[in-house]
Amino acid sequence: MDALNLAGAPVVEPLSILTEAFPARLSAFNELTREIREAGVSIKLLVFLDNKIFIEQDSVELFMERFGYQLRGIRYAPAGQSTCNTVTVRGVDVAWFTLVKEQDL
């Protein structure tokens, strides 16, 4: 009898240079990286395998001024004492960390 999978987490196949999607994904990632740098936004880390560009928190305002009209899929996830803020721009995730603010009781 087969097991019932209630989690439903999508299985992501590892990216291969042999797939048709690789050149398009690499091109979009590199193009957005170049444009972010040209806009003066400080890049902290590039993670191509996760399709994610991390920017410095002090560059968020500049990033929003330049790319704010292209934002899609805004997400927030707790990460210890920080929150990882992620937006999608042209199919590439751009993320930055902010400190978690405690609520007054």
Secondary structure, DSSP 8 states (H G I E B T S, - for coil): ------S---------TTSTHHHHHHHHHHHHHHHHHHTT--EEEEEGGGTEEEE-GGGHHHHHHHHGGGEEEEEEEEETTEEEEEEEETTEEEEEEEE------
